[in-house]
Amino acid sequence: MPFPSEKSVKEISNQLLEDKLAVCVQSHAVDSKYIWNNKISQTKEWVAIFKTNIKNKKSLARFIKKNHPYDVPCIIKLEANVNKKYAAWMDSILN
């Protein structure tokens, strides 16, 4: 999910971690090119991956929709299987 700045991704990440809607956030800077208002735009952005469990995915998405600085945030949901030890650690934090 892209963000306009490192500050904005850190603010949302900290809140999601504090509220225990995510157990881990990974973010990095990227160069983005996209169409906006019928023009090709290019900008520096920050992309974040939020790790959560099935139980919290809707709450996490609602939080992001409400608090994301973009008018049209890109929320991509990927489901993955994780190893048992990681799943147990995640569940111990999120439940």
N, CA, C and O atoms as a GROMACS GRO file, in nm:
protein
  380
    1MET      N    1   0.084  -0.116   0.000
    1MET     CA    2   0.000   0.000   0.000
    1MET      C    3   0.089   0.124   0.000
    1MET      O    4   0.176   0.137   0.087
    2PRO      N    5   0.070   0.214  -0.095
    2PRO     CA    6   0.154   0.334  -0.103
    2PRO      C    7   0.108   0.445  -0.008
    2PRO      O    8  -0.010   0.460   0.023
    3PHE      N    9   0.207   0.522   0.037
    3PHE     CA   10   0.186   0.639   0.121
    3PHE      C   11   0.268   0.755   0.065
    3PHE      O   12   0.368   0.732  -0.002
    4PRO      N   13   0.226   0.879   0.091
    4PRO     CA   14   0.297   0.994   0.033
    4PRO      C   15   0.430   1.025   0.100
    4PRO      O   16   0.514   1.094   0.042
    5SER      N   17   0.452   0.974   0.222
    5SER     CA   18   0.575   1.008   0.293
    5SER      C   19   0.608   0.902   0.397
    5SER      O   20   0.523   0.823   0.437
    6GLU      N   21   0.733   0.903   0.439
    6GLU     CA   22   0.774   0.813   0.547
    6GLU      C   23   0.697   0.846   0.676
    6GLU      O   24   0.657   0.756   0.750
    7LYS      N   25   0.678   0.974   0.701
    7LYS     CA   26   0.606   1.017   0.821
    7LYS      C   27   0.464   0.960   0.824
    7LYS      O   28   0.419   0.911   0.928
    8SER      N   29   0.394   0.965   0.712
    8SER     CA   30   0.255   0.918   0.710
    8SER      C   31   0.246   0.767   0.731
    8SER      O   32   0.155   0.720   0.799
    9VAL      N   33   0.339   0.690   0.674
    9VAL     CA   34   0.336   0.545   0.695
    9VAL      C   35   0.373   0.512   0.839
    9VAL      O   36   0.317   0.418   0.896
   10LYS      N   37   0.465   0.587   0.898
   10LYS     CA   38   0.503   0.562   1.038
   10LYS      C   39   0.387   0.591   1.132
   10LYS      O   40   0.364   0.517   1.227
   11GLU      N   41   0.314   0.700   1.106
   11GLU     CA   42   0.201   0.735   1.194
   11GLU      C   43   0.094   0.626   1.192
   11GLU      O   44   0.047   0.582   1.298
   12ILE      N   45   0.055   0.582   1.074
   12ILE     CA   46  -0.047   0.478   1.064
   12ILE      C   47   0.007   0.345   1.118
   12ILE      O   48  -0.065   0.272   1.187
   13SER      N   49   0.131   0.314   1.089
   13SER     CA   50   0.191   0.189   1.138
   13SER      C   51   0.192   0.184   1.290
   13SER      O   52   0.154   0.084   1.350
   14ASN      N   53   0.236   0.293   1.352
   14ASN     CA   54   0.240   0.296   1.498
   14ASN      C   55   0.102   0.275   1.558
   14ASN      O   56   0.087   0.202   1.656
   15GLN      N   57   0.002   0.339   1.500
   15GLN     CA   58  -0.134   0.325   1.554
   15GLN      C   59  -0.187   0.182   1.536
   15GLN      O   60  -0.250   0.127   1.626
   16LEU      N   61  -0.162   0.124   1.420
   16LEU     CA   62  -0.207  -0.013   1.396
   16LEU      C   63  -0.140  -0.112   1.490
   16LEU      O   64  -0.203  -0.207   1.537
   17LEU      N   65  -0.012  -0.090   1.518
   17LEU     CA   66   0.059  -0.177   1.611
   17LEU      C   67   0.010  -0.156   1.755
   17LEU      O   68  -0.011  -0.253   1.829
   18GLU      N   69  -0.009  -0.031   1.793
   18GLU     CA   70  -0.060  -0.002   1.928
   18GLU      C   71  -0.200  -0.059   1.950
   18GLU      O   72  -0.230  -0.111   2.057
   19ASP      N   73  -0.284  -0.050   1.847
   19ASP     CA   74  -0.422  -0.102   1.856
   19ASP      C   75  -0.428  -0.253   1.834
   19ASP      O   76  -0.535  -0.314   1.843
   20LYS      N   77  -0.314  -0.313   1.807
   20LYS     CA   78  -0.302  -0.457   1.782
   20LYS      C   79  -0.391  -0.504   1.666
   20LYS      O   80  -0.455  -0.609   1.672
   21LEU      N   81  -0.393  -0.422   1.561
   21LEU     CA   82  -0.458  -0.461   1.436
   21LEU      C   83  -0.357  -0.522   1.340
   21LEU      O   84  -0.394  -0.585   1.241
   22ALA      N   85  -0.229  -0.503   1.369
   22ALA     CA   86  -0.120  -0.562   1.292
   22ALA      C   87  -0.009  -0.602   1.389
   22ALA      O   88   0.006  -0.543   1.495
   23VAL      N   89   0.068  -0.704   1.350
   23VAL     CA   90   0.180  -0.747   1.434
   23VAL      C   91   0.314  -0.700   1.378
   23VAL      O   92   0.415  -0.698   1.449
   24CYS      N   93   0.315  -0.663   1.251
   24CYS     CA   94   0.440  -0.625   1.185
   24CYS      C   95   0.406  -0.534   1.068
   24CYS      O   96   0.305  -0.552   1.000
   25VAL      N   97   0.493  -0.435   1.045
   25VAL     CA   98   0.480  -0.348   0.929
   25VAL      C   99   0.617  -0.336   0.865
   25VAL      O  100   0.716  -0.308   0.932
   26GLN      N  101   0.620  -0.359   0.736
   26GLN     CA  102   0.744  -0.341   0.660
   26GLN      C  103   0.720  -0.229   0.560
   26GLN      O  104   0.617  -0.227   0.492
   27SER      N  105   0.814  -0.135   0.552
   27SER     CA  106   0.796  -0.023   0.459
   27SER      C  107   0.928   0.011   0.392
   27SER      O  108   1.036  -0.010   0.446
   28HIS      N  109   0.915   0.065   0.272
   28HIS     CA  110   1.033   0.107   0.197
   28HIS      C  111   0.995   0.213   0.094
   28HIS      O  112   0.880   0.223   0.052
   29ALA      N  113   1.094   0.292   0.055
   29ALA     CA  114   1.073   0.397  -0.045
   29ALA      C  115   1.068   0.337  -0.185
   29ALA      O  116   1.140   0.242  -0.216
   30VAL      N  117   0.981   0.395  -0.269
   30VAL     CA  118   0.968   0.350  -0.408
   30VAL      C  119   0.948   0.470  -0.500
   30VAL      O  120   0.906   0.578  -0.456
   31ASP      N  121   0.976   0.451  -0.627
   31ASP     CA  122   0.940   0.548  -0.730
   31ASP      C  123   0.813   0.498  -0.795
   31ASP      O  124   0.809   0.385  -0.845
   32SER      N  125   0.709   0.579  -0.795
   32SER     CA  126   0.580   0.538  -0.851
   32SER      C  127   0.547   0.619  -0.976
   32SER      O  128   0.573   0.739  -0.983
   33LYS      N  129   0.489   0.550  -1.072
   33LYS     CA  130   0.439   0.613  -1.193
   33LYS      C  131   0.296   0.565  -1.211
   33LYS      O  132   0.269   0.445  -1.203
   34TYR      N  133   0.202   0.658  -1.235
   34TYR     CA  134   0.061   0.623  -1.240
   34TYR      C  135  -0.016   0.730  -1.316
   34TYR      O  136   0.035   0.839  -1.344
   35ILE      N  137  -0.140   0.697  -1.350
   35ILE     CA  138  -0.227   0.794  -1.418
   35ILE      C  139  -0.318   0.856  -1.313
   35ILE      O  140  -0.386   0.785  -1.239
   36TRP      N  141  -0.320   0.990  -1.307
   36TRP     CA  142  -0.405   1.063  -1.215
   36TRP      C  143  -0.456   1.187  -1.288
   36TRP      O  144  -0.377   1.262  -1.344
   37ASN      N  145  -0.586   1.207  -1.288
   37ASN     CA  146  -0.649   1.319  -1.360
   37ASN      C  147  -0.609   1.319  -1.508
   37ASN      O  148  -0.580   1.424  -1.565
   38ASN      N  149  -0.609   1.199  -1.568
   38ASN     CA  150  -0.578   1.180  -1.710
   38ASN      C  151  -0.436   1.221  -1.750
   38ASN      O  152  -0.410   1.247  -1.867
   39LYS      N  153  -0.346   1.226  -1.654
   39LYS     CA  154  -0.206   1.259  -1.683
   39LYS      C  155  -0.117   1.154  -1.618
   39LYS      O  156  -0.149   1.099  -1.512
   40ILE      N  157  -0.005   1.126  -1.682
   40ILE     CA  158   0.094   1.038  -1.622
   40ILE      C  159   0.170   1.117  -1.517
   40ILE      O  160   0.225   1.224  -1.546
   41SER      N  161   0.172   1.063  -1.397
   41SER     CA  162   0.242   1.128  -1.285
   41SER      C  163   0.353   1.038  -1.236
   41SER      O  164   0.349   0.916  -1.254
   42GLN      N  165   0.452   1.099  -1.175
   42GLN     CA  166   0.561   1.023  -1.114
   42GLN      C  167   0.594   1.090  -0.983
   42GLN      O  168   0.602   1.212  -0.974
   43THR      N  169   0.614   1.008  -0.880
   43THR     CA  170   0.644   1.063  -0.748
   43THR      C  171   0.718   0.961  -0.664
   43THR      O  172   0.718   0.842  -0.693
   44LYS      N  173   0.781   1.009  -0.560
   44LYS     CA  174   0.841   0.921  -0.459
   44LYS      C  175   0.732   0.888  -0.358
   44LYS      O  176   0.661   0.977  -0.311
   45GLU      N  177   0.720   0.762  -0.324
   45GLU     CA  178   0.623   0.718  -0.225
   45GLU      C  179   0.689   0.618  -0.131
   45GLU      O  180   0.803   0.576  -0.151
   46TRP      N  181   0.614   0.582  -0.029
   46TRP     CA  182   0.653   0.475   0.063
   46TRP      C  183   0.550   0.366   0.054
   46TRP      O  184   0.430   0.394   0.059
   47VAL      N  185   0.593   0.242   0.041
   47VAL     CA  186   0.502   0.128   0.034
   47VAL      C  187   0.512   0.052   0.166
   47VAL      O  188   0.621   0.029   0.218
   48ALA      N  189   0.395   0.013   0.218
   48ALA     CA  190   0.393  -0.061   0.344
   48ALA      C  191   0.317  -0.192   0.328
   48ALA      O  192   0.218  -0.200   0.255
   49ILE      N  193   0.366  -0.292   0.396
   49ILE     CA  194   0.300  -0.422   0.407
   49ILE      C  195   0.261  -0.438   0.553
   49ILE      O  196   0.347  -0.432   0.641
   50PHE      N  197   0.133  -0.459   0.578
   50PHE     CA  198   0.082  -0.477   0.714
   50PHE      C  199   0.048  -0.624   0.733
   50PHE      O  200  -0.029  -0.680   0.656
   51LYS      N  201   0.104  -0.685   0.836
   51LYS     CA  202   0.078  -0.827   0.863
   51LYS      C  203  -0.024  -0.838   0.976
   51LYS      O  204  -0.005  -0.783   1.084
   52THR      N  205  -0.132  -0.912   0.948
   52THR     CA  206  -0.236  -0.932   1.046
   52THR      C  207  -0.297  -1.071   1.026
   52THR      O  208  -0.256  -1.146   0.938
   53ASN      N  209  -0.394  -1.104   1.109
   53ASN     CA  210  -0.462  -1.233   1.092
   53ASN      C  211  -0.600  -1.211   1.028
   53ASN      O  212  -0.644  -1.098   1.012
   54ILE      N  213  -0.665  -1.320   0.994
   54ILE     CA  214  -0.796  -1.312   0.928
   54ILE      C  215  -0.897  -1.237   1.014
   54ILE      O  216  -0.977  -1.159   0.962
   55LYS      N  217  -0.892  -1.260   1.143
   55LYS     CA  218  -0.985  -1.196   1.237
   55LYS      C  219  -0.978  -1.042   1.229
   55LYS      O  220  -1.081  -0.976   1.243
   56ASN      N  221  -0.860  -0.986   1.207
   56ASN     CA  222  -0.842  -0.841   1.211
   56ASN      C  223  -0.837  -0.773   1.075
   56ASN      O  224  -0.825  -0.651   1.068
   57LYS      N  225  -0.845  -0.850   0.965
   57LYS     CA  226  -0.824  -0.787   0.834
   57LYS      C  227  -0.928  -0.681   0.800
   57LYS      O  228  -0.894  -0.580   0.740
   58LYS      N  229  -1.055  -0.702   0.837
   58LYS     CA  230  -1.157  -0.601   0.807
   58LYS      C  231  -1.138  -0.476   0.891
   58LYS      O  232  -1.155  -0.364   0.840
   59SER      N  233  -1.104  -0.493   1.017
   59SER     CA  234  -1.081  -0.378   1.105
   59SER      C  235  -0.960  -0.298   1.057
   59SER      O  236  -0.961  -0.175   1.059
   60LEU      N  237  -0.856  -0.368   1.015
   60LEU     CA  238  -0.737  -0.301   0.963
   60LEU      C  239  -0.772  -0.220   0.838
   60LEU      O  240  -0.730  -0.105   0.826
   61ALA      N  241  -0.847  -0.280   0.746
   61ALA     CA  242  -0.887  -0.210   0.623
   61ALA      C  243  -0.973  -0.088   0.655
   61ALA      O  244  -0.955   0.018   0.594
   62ARG      N  245  -1.066  -0.100   0.749
   62ARG     CA  246  -1.150   0.014   0.788
   62ARG      C  247  -1.065   0.128   0.845
   62ARG      O  248  -1.086   0.244   0.812
   63PHE      N  249  -0.969   0.092   0.930
   63PHE     CA  250  -0.881   0.193   0.989
   63PHE      C  251  -0.804   0.267   0.881
   63PHE      O  252  -0.794   0.390   0.882
   64ILE      N  253  -0.749   0.191   0.786
   64ILE     CA  254  -0.671   0.253   0.679
   64ILE      C  255  -0.759   0.344   0.593
   64ILE      O  256  -0.719   0.456   0.562
   65LYS      N  257  -0.877   0.297   0.556
   65LYS     CA  258  -0.968   0.380   0.475
   65LYS      C  259  -1.000   0.511   0.546
   65LYS      O  260  -1.008   0.616   0.483
   66LYS      N  261  -1.017   0.505   0.675
   66LYS     CA  262  -1.053   0.624   0.754
   66LYS      C  263  -0.934   0.719   0.775
   66LYS      O  264  -0.953   0.840   0.780
   67ASN      N  265  -0.813   0.665   0.787
   67ASN     CA  266  -0.698   0.746   0.828
   67ASN      C  267  -0.591   0.769   0.722
   67ASN      O  268  -0.497   0.844   0.745
   68HIS      N  269  -0.604   0.705   0.607
   68HIS     CA  270  -0.502   0.719   0.503
   68HIS      C  271  -0.506   0.859   0.444
   68HIS      O  272  -0.615   0.914   0.423
   69PRO      N  273  -0.390   0.919   0.416
   69PRO     CA  274  -0.388   1.056   0.362
   69PRO      C  275  -0.434   1.068   0.217
   69PRO      O  276  -0.468   1.178   0.174
   70TYR      N  277  -0.436   0.958   0.141
   70TYR     CA  278  -0.481   0.966   0.002
   70TYR      C  279  -0.634   0.959  -0.006
   70TYR      O  280  -0.698   0.893   0.076
   71ASP      N  281  -0.691   1.029  -0.105
   71ASP     CA  282  -0.835   1.021  -0.130
   71ASP      C  283  -0.874   0.880  -0.176
   71ASP      O  284  -0.983   0.831  -0.145
   72VAL      N  285  -0.784   0.816  -0.250
   72VAL     CA  286  -0.810   0.682  -0.304
   72VAL      C  287  -0.692   0.591  -0.266
   72VAL      O  288  -0.603   0.568  -0.348
   73PRO      N  289  -0.691   0.540  -0.142
   73PRO     CA  290  -0.580   0.452  -0.105
   73PRO      C  291  -0.591   0.317  -0.175
   73PRO      O  292  -0.700   0.267  -0.200
   74CYS      N  293  -0.477   0.260  -0.206
   74CYS     CA  294  -0.471   0.129  -0.270
   74CYS      C  295  -0.454   0.024  -0.161
   74CYS      O  296  -0.347   0.012  -0.102
   75ILE      N  297  -0.559  -0.051  -0.135
   75ILE     CA  298  -0.554  -0.156  -0.033
   75ILE      C  299  -0.558  -0.290  -0.105
   75ILE      O  300  -0.659  -0.326  -0.166
   76ILE      N  301  -0.448  -0.362  -0.097
   76ILE     CA  302  -0.438  -0.494  -0.159
   76ILE      C  303  -0.432  -0.597  -0.047
   76ILE      O  304  -0.348  -0.588   0.043
   77LYS      N  305  -0.522  -0.695  -0.054
   77LYS     CA  306  -0.525  -0.799   0.049
   77LYS      C  307  -0.470  -0.927  -0.010
   77LYS      O  308  -0.524  -0.980  -0.107
   78LEU      N  309  -0.363  -0.977   0.049
   78LEU     CA  310  -0.304  -1.102   0.008
   78LEU      C  311  -0.316  -1.201   0.123
   78LEU      O  312  -0.274  -1.172   0.235
   79GLU      N  313  -0.371  -1.316   0.094
   79GLU     CA  314  -0.378  -1.418   0.197
   79GLU      C  315  -0.262  -1.513   0.178
   79GLU      O  316  -0.227  -1.550   0.066
   80ALA      N  317  -0.201  -1.550   0.291
   80ALA     CA  318  -0.084  -1.638   0.285
   80ALA      C  319  -0.087  -1.736   0.400
   80ALA      O  320  -0.145  -1.710   0.505
   81ASN      N  321  -0.025  -1.848   0.379
   81ASN     CA  322  -0.005  -1.944   0.486
   81ASN      C  323   0.130  -1.916   0.550
   81ASN      O  324   0.229  -1.896   0.480
   82VAL      N  325   0.133  -1.915   0.682
   82VAL     CA  326   0.259  -1.894   0.752
   82VAL      C  327   0.291  -2.018   0.834
   82VAL      O  328   0.205  -2.101   0.861
   83ASN      N  329   0.417  -2.029   0.873
   83ASN     CA  330   0.457  -2.143   0.954
   83ASN      C  331   0.389  -2.136   1.092
   83ASN      O  332   0.349  -2.029   1.138
   84LYS      N  333   0.376  -2.252   1.155
   84LYS     CA  334   0.299  -2.263   1.280
   84LYS      C  335   0.354  -2.174   1.391
   84LYS      O  336   0.277  -2.114   1.467
   85LYS      N  337   0.485  -2.165   1.402
   85LYS     CA  338   0.545  -2.085   1.508
   85LYS      C  339   0.512  -1.936   1.490
   85LYS      O  340   0.481  -1.866   1.587
   86TYR      N  341   0.519  -1.888   1.366
   86TYR     CA  342   0.486  -1.748   1.338
   86TYR      C  343   0.338  -1.723   1.363
   86TYR      O  344   0.302  -1.621   1.422
   87ALA      N  345   0.252  -1.815   1.320
   87ALA     CA  346   0.108  -1.800   1.342
   87ALA      C  347   0.076  -1.796   1.491
   87ALA      O  348  -0.009  -1.717   1.534
   88ALA      N  349   0.142  -1.880   1.569
   88ALA     CA  350   0.119  -1.880   1.714
   88ALA      C  351   0.164  -1.749   1.777
   88ALA      O  352   0.095  -1.695   1.864
   89TRP      N  353   0.279  -1.698   1.733
   89TRP     CA  354   0.327  -1.567   1.783
   89TRP      C  355   0.227  -1.457   1.747
   89TRP      O  356   0.192  -1.375   1.831
   90MET      N  357   0.182  -1.456   1.622
   90MET     CA  358   0.087  -1.355   1.576
   90MET      C  359  -0.042  -1.363   1.658
   90MET      O  360  -0.092  -1.261   1.706
   91ASP      N  361  -0.095  -1.482   1.675
   91ASP     CA  362  -0.219  -1.499   1.750
   91ASP      C  363  -0.204  -1.460   1.897
   91ASP      O  364  -0.300  -1.412   1.959
   92SER      N  365  -0.086  -1.480   1.954
   92SER     CA  366  -0.065  -1.443   2.094
   92SER      C  367  -0.070  -1.292   2.113
   92SER      O  368  -0.102  -1.243   2.222
   93ILE      N  369  -0.039  -1.218   2.008
   93ILE     CA  370  -0.043  -1.072   2.015
   93ILE      C  371  -0.179  -1.016   1.978
   93ILE      O  372  -0.229  -0.925   2.043
   94LEU      N  373  -0.240  -1.071   1.872
   94LEU     CA  374  -0.363  -1.014   1.818
   94LEU      C  375  -0.489  -1.065   1.888
   94LEU      O  376  -0.595  -1.003   1.872
   95ASN      N  377  -0.484  -1.170   1.962
   95ASN     CA  378  -0.605  -1.223   2.027
   95ASN      C  379  -0.610  -1.185   2.173
   95ASN      O  380  -0.704  -1.221   2.244
   0.00000   0.00000   0.00000
